[in-house]
Amino acid sequence: MDFLTDPYAVFLVRWFHVLSGIMWIGLLWYFNFVQIPNMPKIPDEQKPAISKVIAPAALFWFRWAALATIVFGLLQAWQLGYLGPALALGVGSKSAAHMSIGFGMWFGLIMALNVWFVIWPNQQKALGIVEVPAEDKPAAARIAMLASRTNTMLSIPMSYSMVAVHLT
Amino acid sequence: MKNPLESLQNTILLGVAITIVMALIVKYTF
């Protein structure tokens, strides 16, 4: 397992974490800044282009990028020796740096769980990827939208804590 | 009452507020 803590492996994992993170948060912001606010402006007969083609493709890359970001992020924390202390928010190690990155890790974990266990199941119902009665679709779409908004909100402190560690 | 997260603007304001609180906690805890 020594190769995993080789400096070049540490760098590669960080790069993969950033790449998958850009894919994830880029699509999250696409949903919240572009798709959701503009859906009401699209004529009904054209809406399926988004709901049947664009959104399912975006959701595919979105949810797998979320998983990849978490896997590479946790691996990076382990490589650098602070996985446990950071998840404990620096309480045991009395470290502001562990607390800072720990906040970011917890926000990221909550966001990824939101993606896989709230947004994705509800989007499947809302977009008709799984069959549900038509009257259940608006509630599913609303839950997915609010969970997506929650993640947009959390992406702000999450990214801050990720890049602010050197200040502590 | 309307959920504040229904508005994108409020979502961003809440995100910034959480960030400020978090930054202060990190700065002054240890």
N, CA and C atoms of all chains as a GROMACS GRO file, in nm:
protein
  594
    1MET      N    1   0.082  -0.122   0.000
    1MET     CA    2   0.000   0.000   0.000
    1MET      C    3   0.086   0.127   0.000
    2ASP      N    4   0.220   0.110   0.007
    2ASP     CA    5   0.308   0.228   0.014
    2ASP      C    6   0.289   0.320  -0.106
    3PHE      N    7   0.259   0.259  -0.224
    3PHE     CA    8   0.246   0.343  -0.344
    3PHE      C    9   0.135   0.446  -0.328
    4LEU      N   10   0.037   0.417  -0.242
    4LEU     CA   11  -0.076   0.510  -0.225
    4LEU      C   12  -0.035   0.638  -0.154
    5THR      N   13   0.073   0.631  -0.075
    5THR     CA   14   0.116   0.752  -0.004
    5THR      C   15   0.240   0.815  -0.068
    6ASP      N   16   0.281   0.763  -0.183
    6ASP     CA   17   0.386   0.826  -0.262
    6ASP      C   18   0.343   0.970  -0.296
    7PRO      N   19   0.434   1.067  -0.291
    7PRO     CA   20   0.394   1.207  -0.317
    7PRO      C   21   0.320   1.224  -0.451
    8TYR      N   22   0.362   1.146  -0.552
    8TYR     CA   23   0.293   1.162  -0.682
    8TYR      C   24   0.151   1.108  -0.674
    9ALA      N   25   0.131   0.998  -0.598
    9ALA     CA   26  -0.004   0.944  -0.581
    9ALA      C   27  -0.092   1.042  -0.504
   10VAL      N   28  -0.033   1.110  -0.405
   10VAL     CA   29  -0.107   1.210  -0.328
   10VAL      C   30  -0.153   1.323  -0.421
   11PHE      N   31  -0.060   1.364  -0.509
   11PHE     CA   32  -0.093   1.468  -0.606
   11PHE      C   33  -0.204   1.421  -0.701
   12LEU      N   34  -0.190   1.297  -0.754
   12LEU     CA   35  -0.288   1.246  -0.850
   12LEU      C   36  -0.428   1.241  -0.789
   13VAL      N   37  -0.435   1.193  -0.664
   13VAL     CA   38  -0.565   1.182  -0.598
   13VAL      C   39  -0.625   1.321  -0.578
   14ARG      N   40  -0.540   1.419  -0.543
   14ARG     CA   41  -0.590   1.556  -0.527
   14ARG      C   42  -0.645   1.609  -0.660
   15TRP      N   43  -0.572   1.580  -0.768
   15TRP     CA   44  -0.615   1.626  -0.901
   15TRP      C   45  -0.748   1.560  -0.939
   16PHE      N   46  -0.760   1.428  -0.916
   16PHE     CA   47  -0.886   1.358  -0.948
   16PHE      C   48  -1.001   1.412  -0.862
   17HIS      N   49  -0.969   1.444  -0.735
   17HIS     CA   50  -1.070   1.501  -0.645
   17HIS      C   51  -1.120   1.635  -0.702
   18VAL      N   52  -1.028   1.719  -0.749
   18VAL     CA   53  -1.066   1.850  -0.806
   18VAL      C   54  -1.143   1.831  -0.936
   19LEU      N   55  -1.094   1.741  -1.024
   19LEU     CA   56  -1.162   1.718  -1.152
   19LEU      C   57  -1.306   1.672  -1.130
   20SER      N   58  -1.323   1.568  -1.045
   20SER     CA   59  -1.459   1.517  -1.024
   20SER      C   60  -1.544   1.620  -0.948
   21GLY      N   61  -1.478   1.698  -0.861
   21GLY     CA   62  -1.551   1.803  -0.789
   21GLY      C   63  -1.603   1.911  -0.882
   22ILE      N   64  -1.523   1.947  -0.983
   22ILE     CA   65  -1.569   2.046  -1.081
   22ILE      C   66  -1.689   1.991  -1.158
   23MET      N   67  -1.679   1.865  -1.200
   23MET     CA   68  -1.790   1.801  -1.272
   23MET      C   69  -1.918   1.804  -1.186
   24TRP      N   70  -1.903   1.768  -1.057
   24TRP     CA   71  -2.018   1.759  -0.967
   24TRP      C   72  -2.080   1.896  -0.942
   25ILE      N   73  -1.998   1.990  -0.890
   25ILE     CA   74  -2.053   2.120  -0.851
   25ILE      C   75  -2.090   2.202  -0.975
   26GLY      N   76  -2.017   2.181  -1.085
   26GLY     CA   77  -2.054   2.248  -1.210
   26GLY      C   78  -2.195   2.211  -1.252
   27LEU      N   79  -2.225   2.080  -1.245
   27LEU     CA   80  -2.360   2.037  -1.283
   27LEU      C   81  -2.464   2.080  -1.179
   28LEU      N   82  -2.425   2.077  -1.050
   28LEU     CA   83  -2.517   2.125  -0.945
   28LEU      C   84  -2.556   2.270  -0.973
   29TRP      N   85  -2.457   2.352  -1.006
   29TRP     CA   86  -2.485   2.493  -1.034
   29TRP      C   87  -2.559   2.509  -1.166
   30TYR      N   88  -2.531   2.421  -1.264
   30TYR     CA   89  -2.612   2.424  -1.388
   30TYR      C   90  -2.760   2.404  -1.353
   31PHE      N   91  -2.788   2.303  -1.270
   31PHE     CA   92  -2.928   2.277  -1.233
   31PHE      C   93  -2.991   2.400  -1.166
   32ASN      N   94  -2.917   2.458  -1.069
   32ASN     CA   95  -2.976   2.563  -0.986
   32ASN      C   96  -2.972   2.702  -1.048
   33PHE      N   97  -2.867   2.732  -1.126
   33PHE     CA   98  -2.854   2.865  -1.184
   33PHE      C   99  -2.913   2.872  -1.325
   34VAL      N  100  -2.924   2.758  -1.394
   34VAL     CA  101  -2.968   2.762  -1.534
   34VAL      C  102  -3.098   2.685  -1.555
   35GLN      N  103  -3.096   2.555  -1.524
   35GLN     CA  104  -3.210   2.472  -1.565
   35GLN      C  105  -3.339   2.504  -1.487
   36ILE      N  106  -3.331   2.496  -1.352
   36ILE     CA  107  -3.453   2.514  -1.272
   36ILE      C  108  -3.518   2.652  -1.295
   37PRO      N  109  -3.440   2.764  -1.291
   37PRO     CA  110  -3.506   2.894  -1.308
   37PRO      C  111  -3.564   2.915  -1.448
   38ASN      N  112  -3.515   2.842  -1.549
   38ASN     CA  113  -3.559   2.867  -1.687
   38ASN      C  114  -3.665   2.770  -1.737
   39MET      N  115  -3.689   2.660  -1.662
   39MET     CA  116  -3.791   2.564  -1.707
   39MET      C  117  -3.928   2.628  -1.730
   40PRO      N  118  -3.973   2.722  -1.640
   40PRO     CA  119  -4.106   2.781  -1.663
   40PRO      C  120  -4.114   2.861  -1.793
   41LYS      N  121  -3.999   2.907  -1.848
   41LYS     CA  122  -4.000   2.988  -1.970
   41LYS      C  123  -4.005   2.902  -2.096
   42ILE      N  124  -3.990   2.770  -2.081
   42ILE     CA  125  -3.987   2.681  -2.199
   42ILE      C  126  -4.130   2.636  -2.229
   43PRO      N  127  -4.175   2.648  -2.355
   43PRO     CA  128  -4.310   2.603  -2.389
   43PRO      C  129  -4.327   2.453  -2.357
   44ASP      N  130  -4.449   2.415  -2.313
   44ASP     CA  131  -4.474   2.279  -2.267
   44ASP      C  132  -4.429   2.172  -2.367
   45GLU      N  133  -4.454   2.199  -2.497
   45GLU     CA  134  -4.423   2.095  -2.595
   45GLU      C  135  -4.271   2.076  -2.612
   46GLN      N  136  -4.194   2.174  -2.565
   46GLN     CA  137  -4.047   2.162  -2.576
   46GLN      C  138  -3.982   2.112  -2.447
   47LYS      N  139  -4.061   2.107  -2.338
   47LYS     CA  140  -4.005   2.066  -2.208
   47LYS      C  141  -3.941   1.927  -2.210
   48PRO      N  142  -3.998   1.830  -2.286
   48PRO     CA  143  -3.935   1.697  -2.285
   48PRO      C  144  -3.789   1.697  -2.331
   49ALA      N  145  -3.746   1.796  -2.410
   49ALA     CA  146  -3.606   1.802  -2.451
   49ALA      C  147  -3.516   1.812  -2.327
   50ILE      N  148  -3.564   1.887  -2.227
   50ILE     CA  149  -3.490   1.897  -2.100
   50ILE      C  150  -3.516   1.774  -2.014
   51SER      N  151  -3.644   1.744  -1.988
   51SER     CA  152  -3.676   1.641  -1.888
   51SER      C  153  -3.644   1.499  -1.936
   52LYS      N  154  -3.645   1.477  -2.066
   52LYS     CA  155  -3.621   1.340  -2.116
   52LYS      C  156  -3.479   1.320  -2.169
   53VAL      N  157  -3.410   1.429  -2.205
   53VAL     CA  158  -3.278   1.413  -2.267
   53VAL      C  159  -3.168   1.478  -2.182
   54ILE      N  160  -3.177   1.611  -2.164
   54ILE     CA  161  -3.068   1.684  -2.099
   54ILE      C  162  -3.056   1.648  -1.951
   55ALA      N  163  -3.169   1.654  -1.878
   55ALA     CA  164  -3.163   1.631  -1.733
   55ALA      C  165  -3.115   1.490  -1.698
   56PRO      N  166  -3.166   1.383  -1.764
   56PRO     CA  167  -3.114   1.250  -1.729
   56PRO      C  168  -2.965   1.236  -1.756
   57ALA      N  169  -2.916   1.295  -1.866
   57ALA     CA  170  -2.772   1.288  -1.895
   57ALA      C  171  -2.692   1.366  -1.792
   58ALA      N  172  -2.742   1.486  -1.757
   58ALA     CA  173  -2.673   1.567  -1.656
   58ALA      C  174  -2.672   1.494  -1.521
   59LEU      N  175  -2.784   1.430  -1.487
   59LEU     CA  176  -2.793   1.359  -1.358
   59LEU      C  177  -2.698   1.240  -1.352
   60PHE      N  178  -2.673   1.176  -1.465
   60PHE     CA  179  -2.580   1.062  -1.468
   60PHE      C  180  -2.441   1.109  -1.425
   61TRP      N  181  -2.388   1.212  -1.495
   61TRP     CA  182  -2.254   1.263  -1.462
   61TRP      C  183  -2.251   1.326  -1.325
   62PHE      N  184  -2.362   1.390  -1.284
   62PHE     CA  185  -2.375   1.456  -1.154
   62PHE      C  186  -2.358   1.356  -1.040
   63ARG      N  187  -2.433   1.246  -1.043
   63ARG     CA  188  -2.429   1.157  -0.926
   63ARG      C  189  -2.302   1.075  -0.920
   64TRP      N  190  -2.247   1.035  -1.037
   64TRP     CA  191  -2.121   0.958  -1.033
   64TRP      C  192  -2.003   1.049  -1.000
   65ALA      N  193  -2.008   1.174  -1.045
   65ALA     CA  194  -1.903   1.270  -1.007
   65ALA      C  195  -1.907   1.295  -0.856
   66ALA      N  196  -2.028   1.300  -0.799
   66ALA     CA  197  -2.041   1.320  -0.654
   66ALA      C  198  -1.973   1.205  -0.579
   67LEU      N  199  -1.999   1.082  -0.624
   67LEU     CA  200  -1.938   0.966  -0.558
   67LEU      C  201  -1.786   0.970  -0.574
   68ALA      N  202  -1.739   1.000  -0.695
   68ALA     CA  203  -1.594   1.004  -0.720
   68ALA      C  204  -1.527   1.112  -0.634
   69THR      N  205  -1.592   1.227  -0.621
   69THR     CA  206  -1.536   1.336  -0.541
   69THR      C  207  -1.516   1.291  -0.397
   70ILE      N  208  -1.619   1.223  -0.343
   70ILE     CA  209  -1.612   1.176  -0.204
   70ILE      C  210  -1.502   1.071  -0.187
   71VAL      N  211  -1.496   0.975  -0.281
   71VAL     CA  212  -1.396   0.868  -0.271
   71VAL      C  213  -1.255   0.927  -0.276
   72PHE      N  214  -1.229   1.014  -0.374
   72PHE     CA  215  -1.095   1.073  -0.386
   72PHE      C  216  -1.066   1.168  -0.268
   73GLY      N  217  -1.167   1.235  -0.219
   73GLY     CA  218  -1.148   1.326  -0.107
   73GLY      C  219  -1.112   1.252   0.021
   74LEU      N  220  -1.187   1.144   0.049
   74LEU     CA  221  -1.158   1.067   0.171
   74LEU      C  222  -1.021   1.001   0.159
   75LEU      N  223  -0.989   0.951   0.037
   75LEU     CA  224  -0.858   0.890   0.014
   75LEU      C  225  -0.746   0.992   0.037
   76GLN      N  226  -0.768   1.115  -0.011
   76GLN     CA  227  -0.669   1.220   0.009
   76GLN      C  228  -0.649   1.250   0.158
   77ALA      N  229  -0.758   1.259   0.233
   77ALA     CA  230  -0.747   1.286   0.377
   77ALA      C  231  -0.671   1.173   0.447
   78TRP      N  232  -0.697   1.050   0.404
   78TRP     CA  233  -0.625   0.935   0.461
   78TRP      C  234  -0.477   0.942   0.425
   79GLN      N  235  -0.446   0.971   0.297
   79GLN     CA  236  -0.307   0.981   0.252
   79GLN      C  237  -0.230   1.084   0.334
   80LEU      N  238  -0.298   1.195   0.366
   80LEU     CA  239  -0.231   1.304   0.438
   80LEU      C  240  -0.240   1.287   0.589
   81GLY      N  241  -0.305   1.177   0.634
   81GLY     CA  242  -0.303   1.141   0.776
   81GLY      C  243  -0.401   1.216   0.864
   82TYR      N  244  -0.500   1.283   0.804
   82TYR     CA  245  -0.592   1.358   0.891
   82TYR      C  246  -0.738   1.315   0.875
   83LEU      N  247  -0.762   1.196   0.820
   83LEU     CA  248  -0.901   1.153   0.798
   83LEU      C  249  -0.982   1.155   0.929
   84GLY      N  250  -0.930   1.084   1.031
   84GLY     CA  251  -1.002   1.077   1.159
   84GLY      C  252  -1.011   1.212   1.228
   85PRO      N  253  -0.894   1.279   1.252
   85PRO     CA  254  -0.897   1.410   1.321
   85PRO      C  255  -0.986   1.513   1.252
   86ALA      N  256  -0.989   1.511   1.117
   86ALA     CA  257  -1.072   1.610   1.046
   86ALA      C  258  -1.220   1.577   1.063
   87LEU      N  259  -1.254   1.447   1.052
   87LEU     CA  260  -1.395   1.408   1.070
   87LEU      C  261  -1.441   1.439   1.212
   88ALA      N  262  -1.345   1.439   1.308
   88ALA     CA  263  -1.377   1.475   1.447
   88ALA      C  264  -1.372   1.627   1.466
   89LEU      N  265  -1.360   1.701   1.356
   89LEU     CA  266  -1.358   1.848   1.356
   89LEU      C  267  -1.246   1.905   1.445
   90GLY      N  268  -1.134   1.831   1.451
   90GLY     CA  269  -1.018   1.882   1.524
   90GLY      C  270  -1.033   1.886   1.674
   91VAL      N  271  -1.139   1.825   1.727
   91VAL     CA  272  -1.165   1.834   1.871
   91VAL      C  273  -1.054   1.764   1.951
   92GLY      N  274  -1.017   1.642   1.909
   92GLY     CA  275  -0.911   1.570   1.980
   92GLY      C  276  -0.774   1.629   1.954
   93SER      N  277  -0.748   1.667   1.830
   93SER     CA  278  -0.616   1.716   1.792
   93SER      C  279  -0.598   1.866   1.822
   94LYS      N  280  -0.706   1.931   1.865
   94LYS     CA  281  -0.705   2.076   1.893
   94LYS      C  282  -0.644   2.154   1.777
   95SER      N  283  -0.687   2.120   1.656
   95SER     CA  284  -0.630   2.182   1.537
   95SER      C  285  -0.736   2.257   1.457
   96ALA      N  286  -0.712   2.387   1.435
   96ALA     CA  287  -0.806   2.467   1.355
   96ALA      C  288  -0.806   2.419   1.210
   97ALA      N  289  -0.690   2.373   1.160
   97ALA     CA  290  -0.684   2.323   1.022
   97ALA      C  291  -0.770   2.198   1.006
   98HIS      N  292  -0.762   2.107   1.106
   98HIS     CA  293  -0.847   1.987   1.100
   98HIS      C  294  -0.995   2.025   1.106
   99MET      N  295  -1.026   2.124   1.191
   99MET     CA  296  -1.165   2.167   1.202
   99MET      C  297  -1.213   2.227   1.070
  100SER      N  298  -1.127   2.309   1.009
  100SER     CA  299  -1.165   2.376   0.884
  100SER      C  300  -1.193   2.275   0.773
  101ILE      N  301  -1.097   2.187   0.746
  101ILE     CA  302  -1.118   2.090   0.638
  101ILE      C  303  -1.228   1.991   0.678
  102GLY      N  304  -1.240   1.967   0.811
  102GLY     CA  305  -1.344   1.876   0.860
  102GLY      C  306  -1.484   1.927   0.830
  103PHE      N  307  -1.505   2.057   0.849
  103PHE     CA  308  -1.635   2.116   0.812
  103PHE      C  309  -1.662   2.090   0.663
  104GLY      N  310  -1.560   2.114   0.580
  104GLY     CA  311  -1.577   2.093   0.437
  104GLY      C  312  -1.609   1.949   0.405
  105MET      N  313  -1.541   1.856   0.474
  105MET     CA  314  -1.565   1.713   0.450
  105MET      C  315  -1.707   1.674   0.488
  106TRP      N  316  -1.753   1.725   0.603
  106TRP     CA  317  -1.889   1.690   0.646
  106TRP      C  318  -1.993   1.751   0.553
  107PHE      N  319  -1.972   1.876   0.511
  107PHE     CA  320  -2.066   1.936   0.415
  107PHE      C  321  -2.068   1.854   0.286
  108GLY      N  322  -1.950   1.814   0.239
  108GLY     CA  323  -1.941   1.734   0.116
  108GLY      C  324  -2.011   1.599   0.132
  109LEU      N  325  -1.991   1.536   0.249
  109LEU     CA  326  -2.056   1.406   0.272
  109LEU      C  327  -2.208   1.421   0.275
  110ILE      N  328  -2.256   1.523   0.345
  110ILE     CA  329  -2.401   1.547   0.351
  110ILE      C  330  -2.454   1.570   0.209
  111MET      N  331  -2.380   1.649   0.130
  111MET     CA  332  -2.423   1.679  -0.007
  111MET      C  333  -2.428   1.552  -0.093
  112ALA      N  334  -2.327   1.466  -0.079
  112ALA     CA  335  -2.324   1.344  -0.161
  112ALA      C  336  -2.438   1.249  -0.120
  113LEU      N  337  -2.464   1.241   0.012
  113LEU     CA  338  -2.577   1.157   0.057
  113LEU      C  339  -2.707   1.214   0.003
  114ASN      N  340  -2.718   1.347   0.002
  114ASN     CA  341  -2.834   1.414  -0.054
  114ASN      C  342  -2.852   1.378  -0.202
  115VAL      N  343  -2.740   1.378  -0.276
  115VAL     CA  344  -2.745   1.345  -0.419
  115VAL      C  345  -2.801   1.204  -0.440
  116TRP      N  346  -2.742   1.107  -0.368
  116TRP     CA  347  -2.775   0.966  -0.395
  116TRP      C  348  -2.907   0.923  -0.332
  117PHE      N  349  -2.940   0.977  -0.214
  117PHE     CA  350  -3.056   0.923  -0.142
  117PHE      C  351  -3.177   1.015  -0.138
  118VAL      N  352  -3.162   1.141  -0.183
  118VAL     CA  353  -3.279   1.230  -0.190
  118VAL      C  354  -3.301   1.278  -0.334
  119ILE      N  355  -3.199   1.343  -0.392
  119ILE     CA  356  -3.218   1.405  -0.524
  119ILE      C  357  -3.243   1.299  -0.631
  120TRP      N  358  -3.156   1.200  -0.640
  120TRP     CA  359  -3.166   1.101  -0.748
  120TRP      C  360  -3.297   1.021  -0.740
  121PRO      N  361  -3.335   0.965  -0.624
  121PRO     CA  362  -3.463   0.889  -0.622
  121PRO      C  363  -3.583   0.977  -0.658
  122ASN      N  364  -3.581   1.103  -0.613
  122ASN     CA  365  -3.696   1.190  -0.642
  122ASN      C  366  -3.695   1.239  -0.787
  123GLN      N  367  -3.575   1.262  -0.843
  123GLN     CA  368  -3.568   1.300  -0.985
  123GLN      C  369  -3.615   1.186  -1.074
  124GLN      N  370  -3.584   1.062  -1.034
  124GLN     CA  371  -3.630   0.947  -1.114
  124GLN      C  372  -3.782   0.946  -1.123
  125LYS      N  373  -3.847   0.981  -1.009
  125LYS     CA  374  -3.994   0.988  -1.010
  125LYS      C  375  -4.040   1.108  -1.092
  126ALA      N  376  -3.978   1.225  -1.069
  126ALA     CA  377  -4.024   1.348  -1.135
  126ALA      C  378  -4.006   1.341  -1.286
  127LEU      N  379  -3.896   1.278  -1.331
  127LEU     CA  380  -3.867   1.275  -1.475
  127LEU      C  381  -3.928   1.154  -1.544
  128GLY      N  382  -3.994   1.065  -1.466
  128GLY     CA  383  -4.057   0.948  -1.526
  128GLY      C  384  -3.959   0.836  -1.559
  129ILE      N  385  -3.839   0.838  -1.495
  129ILE     CA  386  -3.743   0.728  -1.516
  129ILE      C  387  -3.793   0.604  -1.442
  130VAL      N  388  -3.859   0.626  -1.326
  130VAL     CA  389  -3.936   0.518  -1.263
  130VAL      C  390  -4.083   0.560  -1.266
  131GLU      N  391  -4.170   0.460  -1.283
  131GLU     CA  392  -4.313   0.488  -1.296
  131GLU      C  393  -4.376   0.516  -1.160
  132VAL      N  394  -4.440   0.631  -1.146
  132VAL     CA  395  -4.520   0.663  -1.027
  132VAL      C  396  -4.648   0.730  -1.076
  133PRO      N  397  -4.755   0.729  -0.993
  133PRO     CA  398  -4.877   0.799  -1.032
  133PRO      C  399  -4.847   0.946  -1.060
  134ALA      N  400  -4.915   1.002  -1.161
  134ALA     CA  401  -4.888   1.140  -1.204
  134ALA      C  402  -4.900   1.240  -1.089
  135GLU      N  403  -4.992   1.213  -0.992
  135GLU     CA  404  -5.011   1.310  -0.884
  135GLU      C  405  -4.894   1.311  -0.786
  136ASP      N  406  -4.808   1.207  -0.790
  136ASP     CA  407  -4.691   1.205  -0.701
  136ASP      C  408  -4.573   1.284  -0.756
  137LYS      N  409  -4.579   1.318  -0.885
  137LYS     CA  410  -4.461   1.380  -0.949
  137LYS      C  411  -4.428   1.520  -0.898
  138PRO      N  412  -4.529   1.610  -0.878
  138PRO     CA  413  -4.493   1.744  -0.830
  138PRO      C  414  -4.425   1.742  -0.693
  139ALA      N  415  -4.471   1.654  -0.602
  139ALA     CA  416  -4.409   1.647  -0.469
  139ALA      C  417  -4.265   1.598  -0.480
  140ALA      N  418  -4.243   1.497  -0.564
  140ALA     CA  419  -4.107   1.445  -0.584
  140ALA      C  420  -4.016   1.553  -0.644
  141ALA      N  421  -4.069   1.628  -0.741
  141ALA     CA  422  -3.990   1.734  -0.805
  141ALA      C  423  -3.954   1.842  -0.704
  142ARG      N  424  -4.048   1.874  -0.613
  142ARG     CA  425  -4.022   1.977  -0.514
  142ARG      C  426  -3.915   1.932  -0.414
  143ILE      N  427  -3.925   1.808  -0.368
  143ILE     CA  428  -3.824   1.756  -0.274
  143ILE      C  429  -3.686   1.758  -0.340
  144ALA      N  430  -3.681   1.714  -0.466
  144ALA     CA  431  -3.552   1.713  -0.538
  144ALA      C  432  -3.497   1.854  -0.552
  145MET      N  433  -3.586   1.949  -0.583
  145MET     CA  434  -3.541   2.088  -0.601
  145MET      C  435  -3.488   2.145  -0.470
  146LEU      N  436  -3.559   2.121  -0.359
  146LEU     CA  437  -3.515   2.176  -0.231
  146LEU      C  438  -3.384   2.111  -0.185
  147ALA      N  439  -3.368   1.981  -0.211
  147ALA     CA  440  -3.243   1.914  -0.175
  147ALA      C  441  -3.129   1.967  -0.260
  148SER      N  442  -3.157   1.996  -0.386
  148SER     CA  443  -3.058   2.052  -0.476
  148SER      C  444  -3.018   2.193  -0.430
  149ARG      N  445  -3.117   2.270  -0.385
  149ARG     CA  446  -3.090   2.405  -0.332
  149ARG      C  447  -3.008   2.395  -0.204
  150THR      N  448  -3.040   2.296  -0.118
  150THR     CA  449  -2.962   2.275   0.005
  150THR      C  450  -2.815   2.254  -0.031
  151ASN      N  451  -2.792   2.173  -0.134
  151ASN     CA  452  -2.654   2.146  -0.175
  151ASN      C  453  -2.586   2.270  -0.232
  152THR      N  454  -2.662   2.351  -0.304
  152THR     CA  455  -2.605   2.477  -0.356
  152THR      C  456  -2.564   2.567  -0.240
  153MET      N  457  -2.650   2.574  -0.137
  153MET     CA  458  -2.620   2.651  -0.017
  153MET      C  459  -2.492   2.597   0.050
  154LEU      N  460  -2.484   2.464   0.067
  154LEU     CA  461  -2.369   2.404   0.135
  154LEU      C  462  -2.241   2.411   0.052
  155SER      N  463  -2.255   2.423  -0.081
  155SER     CA  464  -2.135   2.427  -0.166
  155SER      C  465  -2.053   2.553  -0.136
  156ILE      N  466  -2.116   2.656  -0.081
  156ILE     CA  467  -2.044   2.781  -0.052
  156ILE      C  468  -1.948   2.763   0.068
  157PRO      N  469  -1.998   2.722   0.188
  157PRO     CA  470  -1.903   2.697   0.297
  157PRO      C  471  -1.811   2.578   0.268
  158MET      N  472  -1.860   2.478   0.194
  158MET     CA  473  -1.776   2.361   0.162
  158MET      C  474  -1.651   2.404   0.086
  159SER      N  475  -1.670   2.483  -0.021
  159SER     CA  476  -1.554   2.523  -0.101
  159SER      C  477  -1.464   2.619  -0.022
  160TYR      N  478  -1.527   2.704   0.062
  160TYR     CA  479  -1.448   2.796   0.144
  160TYR      C  480  -1.353   2.717   0.235
  161SER      N  481  -1.408   2.617   0.305
  161SER     CA  482  -1.326   2.545   0.402
  161SER      C  483  -1.217   2.464   0.332
  162MET      N  484  -1.244   2.424   0.206
  162MET     CA  485  -1.146   2.348   0.131
  162MET      C  486  -1.023   2.433   0.097
  163VAL      N  487  -1.047   2.559   0.062
  163VAL     CA  488  -0.934   2.642   0.017
  163VAL      C  489  -0.884   2.737   0.127
  164ALA      N  490  -0.950   2.737   0.244
  164ALA     CA  491  -0.911   2.832   0.350
  164ALA      C  492  -0.818   2.771   0.453
  165VAL      N  493  -0.783   2.642   0.437
  165VAL     CA  494  -0.708   2.575   0.542
  165VAL      C  495  -0.575   2.647   0.571
  166HIS      N  496  -0.511   2.703   0.466
  166HIS     CA  497  -0.380   2.766   0.488
  166HIS      C  498  -0.391   2.891   0.575
  167LEU      N  499  -0.513   2.943   0.596
  167LEU     CA  500  -0.529   3.062   0.680
  167LEU      C  501  -0.524   3.028   0.827
  168THR      N  502  -0.549   2.900   0.861
  168THR     CA  503  -0.564   2.864   1.003
  168THR      C  504  -0.428   2.844   1.069
  169MET      N  505  -4.540   2.960   0.574
  169MET     CA  506  -4.427   3.040   0.528
  169MET      C  507  -4.354   2.967   0.416
  170LYS      N  508  -4.309   3.043   0.317
  170LYS     CA  509  -4.238   2.985   0.204
  170LYS      C  510  -4.099   2.938   0.249
  171ASN      N  511  -4.058   2.823   0.199
  171ASN     CA  512  -3.923   2.774   0.230
  171ASN      C  513  -3.820   2.869   0.167
  172PRO      N  514  -3.724   2.921   0.248
  172PRO     CA  515  -3.629   3.019   0.192
  172PRO      C  516  -3.548   2.962   0.075
  173LEU      N  517  -3.534   2.829   0.070
  173LEU     CA  518  -3.454   2.770  -0.037
  173LEU      C  519  -3.526   2.771  -0.172
  174GLU      N  520  -3.653   2.813  -0.173
  174GLU     CA  521  -3.723   2.824  -0.302
  174GLU      C  522  -3.665   2.937  -0.385
  175SER      N  523  -3.600   3.033  -0.317
  175SER     CA  524  -3.538   3.145  -0.388
  175SER      C  525  -3.387   3.121  -0.398
  176LEU      N  526  -3.336   3.134  -0.520
  176LEU     CA  527  -3.192   3.114  -0.541
  176LEU      C  528  -3.111   3.219  -0.465
  177GLN      N  529  -3.163   3.341  -0.463
  177GLN     CA  530  -3.094   3.450  -0.394
  177GLN      C  531  -3.081   3.420  -0.244
  178ASN      N  532  -3.192   3.374  -0.182
  178ASN     CA  533  -3.187   3.340  -0.039
  178ASN      C  534  -3.094   3.222  -0.014
  179THR      N  535  -3.090   3.128  -0.108
  179THR     CA  536  -3.000   3.013  -0.096
  179THR      C  537  -2.856   3.059  -0.085
  180ILE      N  538  -2.819   3.154  -0.171
  180ILE     CA  539  -2.681   3.204  -0.171
  180ILE      C  540  -2.654   3.284  -0.044
  181LEU      N  541  -2.752   3.366  -0.002
  181LEU     CA  542  -2.734   3.444   0.122
  181LEU      C  543  -2.716   3.351   0.242
  182LEU      N  544  -2.796   3.245   0.249
  182LEU     CA  545  -2.781   3.149   0.359
  182LEU      C  546  -2.644   3.081   0.354
  183GLY      N  547  -2.599   3.048   0.232
  183GLY     CA  548  -2.467   2.985   0.216
  183GLY      C  549  -2.356   3.076   0.266
  184VAL      N  550  -2.368   3.205   0.234
  184VAL     CA  551  -2.267   3.302   0.279
  184VAL      C  552  -2.272   3.317   0.431
  185ALA      N  553  -2.395   3.319   0.487
  185ALA     CA  554  -2.411   3.332   0.633
  185ALA      C  555  -2.348   3.213   0.705
  186ILE      N  556  -2.373   3.092   0.654
  186ILE     CA  557  -2.314   2.972   0.714
  186ILE      C  558  -2.162   2.980   0.706
  187THR      N  559  -2.111   3.028   0.593
  187THR     CA  560  -1.966   3.040   0.574
  187THR      C  561  -1.904   3.134   0.678
  188ILE      N  562  -1.969   3.247   0.702
  188ILE     CA  563  -1.916   3.345   0.799
  188ILE      C  564  -1.915   3.285   0.939
  189VAL      N  565  -2.026   3.219   0.978
  189VAL     CA  566  -2.034   3.157   1.110
  189VAL      C  567  -1.926   3.050   1.125
  190MET      N  568  -1.913   2.967   1.020
  190MET     CA  569  -1.812   2.860   1.023
  190MET      C  570  -1.671   2.917   1.036
  191ALA      N  571  -1.642   3.022   0.957
  191ALA     CA  572  -1.508   3.082   0.960
  191ALA      C  573  -1.477   3.137   1.100
  192LEU      N  574  -1.578   3.197   1.165
  192LEU     CA  575  -1.557   3.251   1.300
  192LEU      C  576  -1.535   3.140   1.401
  193ILE      N  577  -1.611   3.029   1.386
  193ILE     CA  578  -1.592   2.915   1.477
  193ILE      C  579  -1.450   2.860   1.463
  194VAL      N  580  -1.405   2.843   1.337
  194VAL     CA  581  -1.270   2.790   1.313
  194VAL      C  582  -1.164   2.884   1.370
  195LYS      N  583  -1.187   3.015   1.355
  195LYS     CA  584  -1.086   3.112   1.399
  195LYS      C  585  -1.074   3.118   1.552
  196TYR      N  586  -1.187   3.106   1.621
  196TYR     CA  587  -1.184   3.134   1.765
  196TYR      C  588  -1.197   3.012   1.856
  197THR      N  589  -1.211   2.890   1.800
  197THR     CA  590  -1.230   2.774   1.888
  197THR      C  591  -1.101   2.734   1.959
  198PHE      N  592  -0.989   2.727   1.887
  198PHE     CA  593  -0.866   2.678   1.952
  198PHE      C  594  -0.768   2.792   1.982
   0.00000   0.00000   0.00000
